[in-house]
Amino acid sequence: MLRSNASLWAKKSDDHTTDMSRKTSDPSRERRIKRLCARLGLHFMICQKPDKLVQAHGGYMLRDGKTMTIVFGDKEYLFSADLDDIEAYLDGLP
């Protein structure tokens, strides 16, 4: 006897036991930030080849889409902002 699709999905979601929800996972947060940046005319940049500084803290930067200047995430070194820093910066924009 075949089970309905709903019961198959329910079983799969029951098997998923992690401490982190999908809404708070890094890839999910990155996609959400990227969408917001696009609406604001900013480019959300992710470091492709992180060095030791970036791996320890950071990995992200924001760039103005029109002028191509870095607006956030290059204080001490390039890609110095982490996701929390980026979200706080975007929350503070008018």
C-alpha positions in Angstrom: 0.0 0.0 0.0 1.4 3.4 -1.0 1.5 6.3 1.5 0.4 9.8 0.5 2.9 12.5 -0.2 1.9 14.4 2.9 2.9 11.5 5.1 6.2 11.1 3.3 7.0 14.8 3.9 5.9 14.6 7.5 8.3 11.6 8.0 11.2 13.5 6.5 10.5 16.6 8.6 10.3 14.4 11.7 13.7 12.9 10.9 15.3 16.4 10.6 16.8 16.9 14.1 19.1 19.9 14.3 19.4 22.7 16.8 19.4 25.3 14.1 16.3 26.3 12.2 16.4 26.9 8.5 15.5 30.6 9.0 18.6 31.2 11.1 21.1 29.2 9.1 23.9 31.2 7.4 22.9 30.4 3.8 19.3 31.5 4.6 20.5 34.7 6.3 22.8 35.4 3.3 19.9 35.1 0.8 17.7 37.3 2.9 20.4 40.0 3.2 21.2 39.7 -0.5 17.5 40.4 -1.4 17.4 43.4 1.0 20.7 44.8 -0.5 19.3 44.5 -4.0 16.3 46.6 -3.0 18.6 49.2 -1.5 21.0 49.4 -4.4 23.8 47.7 -2.6 25.9 44.6 -3.6 26.3 42.0 -0.9 29.8 40.6 -1.3 31.1 37.3 0.1 34.8 36.6 0.4 35.6 33.7 -2.0 39.2 33.0 -0.7 39.2 33.9 3.0 42.6 34.3 4.8 43.1 33.7 8.5 41.7 37.1 9.5 38.5 36.7 7.5 38.1 33.1 8.8 38.4 34.3 12.4 35.8 37.0 12.0 34.1 38.4 9.0 33.8 37.4 5.4 31.3 40.0 4.1 31.2 43.5 2.6 28.7 45.9 1.2 29.3 47.9 -2.0 27.3 50.8 -3.5 25.8 49.6 -6.8 26.1 53.0 -8.5 29.6 54.2 -7.4 31.1 50.8 -6.8 32.6 52.0 -3.5 32.8 49.9 -0.4 30.3 51.3 2.1 30.7 48.7 4.9 33.0 45.8 5.9 36.4 47.2 5.2 37.4 48.8 8.5 40.6 47.0 9.4 40.8 44.6 6.5 38.7 43.7 3.5 35.6 41.5 4.2 35.8 42.4 7.9 32.1 42.3 8.6 30.2 39.2 9.7 26.5 38.6 9.1 25.5 40.2 12.4 27.4 43.3 11.6 25.8 43.5 8.1 22.3 43.0 9.5 22.9 45.7 12.2 24.2 48.1 9.5 21.2 47.5 7.3 18.8 47.9 10.2 20.3 51.3 10.9 19.7 52.6 7.3 16.8 55.0 6.8 
